[in-house]
Amino acid sequence: MGMTIHVDVVSAERQIYSGTSEMVAAPAEMGEVGIMPGHSPLITRLTPGEVRVQHEGRDAEVLFVSGGFLEVQPSVVTILADTVERAPDIDAAAAEAAKRRAEQALEEQTSDMELARAKAELMEATARLRVYRRHRERGQA
């Protein structure tokens, strides 16, 4: 048995994952980070995207996070996500509709606040679709 680290993934609504992992990959603000046992302590913001929790000898748990924070301590990784869902549970039709609404809002924006909100919604919908598609391409749907 290789080295593992404990991982907790939670959102405001619920805890979606708690268990051990060989590695965690997450979309940090400055780019994707990979966390393995023995990683230095770290706190970083997350952007919308894919979190992969690699299990020992099994397929990775693939999750979508809309943003949040990642904290690394010597023996535990904690992801505090704004929203999180398992890749197989993503509703592609709803994500496509959200993307179209965000694109339309970008065209119709009248203030800086509306522009920022539309850009954030578009980024989240696009990331959710990317996670869904990658998951399907890997044959895990």
JOQUIPE-V452282 format. One record per residue. N is the residue number from 1. RES is the residue in three letters. SS is DSSP state (2 for helix, 1 for strand, 0 for the rest). PHI is phi in degrees with one decimal (999 if undefined). NEAR is the number of other ideal C-beta (glycine too) atoms within 10 Angstrom. Layout:
# JOQUIPE-V452282
n=N res=RES ss=SS phi=PHI near=NEAR
n=N res=RES ss=SS phi=PHI near=NEAR
This chain:
# JOQUIPE-V452282
n=1 res=MET ss=0 phi=999 near=7
n=2 res=GLY ss=0 phi=-78.9 near=9
n=3 res=MET ss=0 phi=-74.1 near=10
n=4 res=THR ss=0 phi=-132.9 near=17
n=5 res=ILE ss=1 phi=-133.9 near=21
n=6 res=HIS ss=1 phi=-79.3 near=14
n=7 res=VAL ss=1 phi=-127.5 near=22
n=8 res=ASP ss=1 phi=-122.7 near=15
n=9 res=VAL ss=1 phi=-121.8 near=26
n=10 res=VAL ss=1 phi=-134.7 near=16
n=11 res=SER ss=1 phi=-127.1 near=17
n=12 res=ALA ss=0 phi=-63.5 near=10
n=13 res=GLU ss=0 phi=-83.1 near=9
n=14 res=ARG ss=0 phi=-169.4 near=8
n=15 res=GLN ss=1 phi=-90.7 near=10
n=16 res=ILE ss=1 phi=-103.0 near=20
n=17 res=TYR ss=1 phi=-152.9 near=17
n=18 res=SER ss=1 phi=-151.0 near=11
n=19 res=GLY ss=1 phi=174.2 near=12
n=20 res=THR ss=1 phi=-98.0 near=14
n=21 res=SER ss=1 phi=-150.5 near=21
n=22 res=GLU ss=0 phi=-83.0 near=18
n=23 res=MET ss=1 phi=-161.1 near=20
n=24 res=VAL ss=1 phi=-127.8 near=24
n=25 res=ALA ss=1 phi=-117.7 near=18
n=26 res=ALA ss=1 phi=-145.9 near=25
n=27 res=PRO ss=1 phi=-84.1 near=21
n=28 res=ALA ss=1 phi=-75.7 near=18
n=29 res=GLU ss=0 phi=-57.3 near=12
n=30 res=MET ss=0 phi=-97.7 near=8
n=31 res=GLY ss=1 phi=128.4 near=8
n=32 res=GLU ss=1 phi=-67.1 near=13
n=33 res=VAL ss=1 phi=-116.5 near=17
n=34 res=GLY ss=1 phi=-115.1 near=12
n=35 res=ILE ss=1 phi=-116.5 near=21
n=36 res=MET ss=1 phi=-122.4 near=16
n=37 res=PRO ss=0 phi=-52.7 near=16
n=38 res=GLY ss=0 phi=89.7 near=9
n=39 res=HIS ss=0 phi=-62.7 near=16
n=40 res=SER ss=0 phi=-64.3 near=7
n=41 res=PRO ss=0 phi=-57.2 near=8
n=42 res=LEU ss=1 phi=-159.2 near=13
n=43 res=ILE ss=1 phi=-132.9 near=10
n=44 res=THR ss=1 phi=-148.0 near=16
n=45 res=ARG ss=1 phi=-79.2 near=12
n=46 res=LEU ss=1 phi=-105.8 near=22
n=47 res=THR ss=0 phi=-106.8 near=19
n=48 res=PRO ss=0 phi=-58.6 near=24
n=49 res=GLY ss=1 phi=165.6 near=22
n=50 res=GLU ss=1 phi=-97.3 near=21
n=51 res=VAL ss=1 phi=-111.2 near=27
n=52 res=ARG ss=1 phi=-117.8 near=19
n=53 res=VAL ss=1 phi=-108.7 near=23
n=54 res=GLN ss=1 phi=-85.0 near=18
n=55 res=HIS ss=0 phi=-86.4 near=15
n=56 res=GLU ss=0 phi=-69.3 near=12
n=57 res=GLY ss=0 phi=71.5 near=8
n=58 res=ARG ss=0 phi=-137.5 near=8
n=59 res=ASP ss=0 phi=-63.8 near=11
n=60 res=ALA ss=0 phi=-74.1 near=19
n=61 res=GLU ss=1 phi=-81.2 near=19
n=62 res=VAL ss=1 phi=-108.8 near=20
n=63 res=LEU ss=1 phi=-129.4 near=24
n=64 res=PHE ss=1 phi=-104.1 near=26
n=65 res=VAL ss=1 phi=-121.4 near=29
n=66 res=SER ss=0 phi=-89.6 near=20
n=67 res=GLY ss=0 phi=144.7 near=20
n=68 res=GLY ss=1 phi=135.7 near=22
n=69 res=PHE ss=1 phi=-135.9 near=16
n=70 res=LEU ss=1 phi=-120.4 near=24
n=71 res=GLU ss=1 phi=-123.2 near=14
n=72 res=VAL ss=1 phi=-115.0 near=20
n=73 res=GLN ss=1 phi=-117.4 near=13
n=74 res=PRO ss=0 phi=-52.5 near=10
n=75 res=SER ss=0 phi=-126.6 near=10
n=76 res=VAL ss=1 phi=-149.4 near=11
n=77 res=VAL ss=1 phi=-113.6 near=23
n=78 res=THR ss=1 phi=-121.0 near=17
n=79 res=ILE ss=1 phi=-112.2 near=25
n=80 res=LEU ss=1 phi=-104.9 near=17
n=81 res=ALA ss=1 phi=-98.0 near=24
n=82 res=ASP ss=0 phi=-62.1 near=14
n=83 res=THR ss=0 phi=-138.5 near=16
n=84 res=VAL ss=1 phi=-146.8 near=24
n=85 res=GLU ss=1 phi=-148.9 near=18
n=86 res=ARG ss=1 phi=-68.6 near=15
n=87 res=ALA ss=2 phi=-53.2 near=23
n=88 res=PRO ss=2 phi=-65.2 near=11
n=89 res=ASP ss=2 phi=-91.5 near=10
n=90 res=ILE ss=0 phi=-68.6 near=21
n=91 res=ASP ss=0 phi=-90.5 near=12
n=92 res=ALA ss=2 phi=-61.5 near=12
n=93 res=ALA ss=2 phi=-64.0 near=8
n=94 res=ALA ss=2 phi=-66.9 near=11
n=95 res=ALA ss=2 phi=-66.0 near=21
n=96 res=GLU ss=2 phi=-62.4 near=14
n=97 res=ALA ss=2 phi=-64.1 near=12
n=98 res=ALA ss=2 phi=-63.7 near=18
n=99 res=LYS ss=2 phi=-63.7 near=18
n=100 res=ARG ss=2 phi=-61.8 near=12
n=101 res=ARG ss=2 phi=-62.3 near=14
n=102 res=ALA ss=2 phi=-66.8 near=19
n=103 res=GLU ss=2 phi=-63.6 near=15
n=104 res=GLN ss=2 phi=-65.9 near=11
n=105 res=ALA ss=2 phi=-62.7 near=16
n=106 res=LEU ss=2 phi=-62.2 near=15
n=107 res=GLU ss=2 phi=-70.0 near=7
n=108 res=GLU ss=2 phi=-100.3 near=9
n=109 res=GLN ss=0 phi=-58.5 near=15
n=110 res=THR ss=0 phi=-122.6 near=7
n=111 res=SER ss=0 phi=-139.8 near=8
n=112 res=ASP ss=2 phi=-61.5 near=8
n=113 res=MET ss=2 phi=-65.4 near=9
n=114 res=GLU ss=2 phi=-64.5 near=13
n=115 res=LEU ss=2 phi=-63.4 near=13
n=116 res=ALA ss=2 phi=-62.9 near=11
n=117 res=ARG ss=2 phi=-63.8 near=15
n=118 res=ALA ss=2 phi=-63.8 near=19
n=119 res=LYS ss=2 phi=-63.8 near=14
n=120 res=ALA ss=2 phi=-65.3 near=14
n=121 res=GLU ss=2 phi=-65.3 near=18
n=122 res=LEU ss=2 phi=-66.0 near=19
n=123 res=MET ss=2 phi=-61.9 near=17
n=124 res=GLU ss=2 phi=-66.4 near=23
n=125 res=ALA ss=2 phi=-64.5 near=22
n=126 res=THR ss=2 phi=-64.9 near=17
n=127 res=ALA ss=2 phi=-64.9 near=20
n=128 res=ARG ss=2 phi=-61.0 near=27
n=129 res=LEU ss=2 phi=-64.8 near=17
n=130 res=ARG ss=2 phi=-62.6 near=15
n=131 res=VAL ss=2 phi=-63.7 near=25
n=132 res=TYR ss=2 phi=-59.0 near=23
n=133 res=ARG ss=2 phi=-66.3 near=15
n=134 res=ARG ss=2 phi=-60.5 near=14
n=135 res=HIS ss=2 phi=-61.9 near=19
n=136 res=ARG ss=2 phi=-65.5 near=14
n=137 res=GLU ss=2 phi=-62.7 near=9
n=138 res=ARG ss=0 phi=-75.3 near=12
n=139 res=GLY ss=0 phi=75.3 near=7
n=140 res=GLN ss=0 phi=-105.8 near=12
n=141 res=ALA ss=0 phi=-75.2 near=11
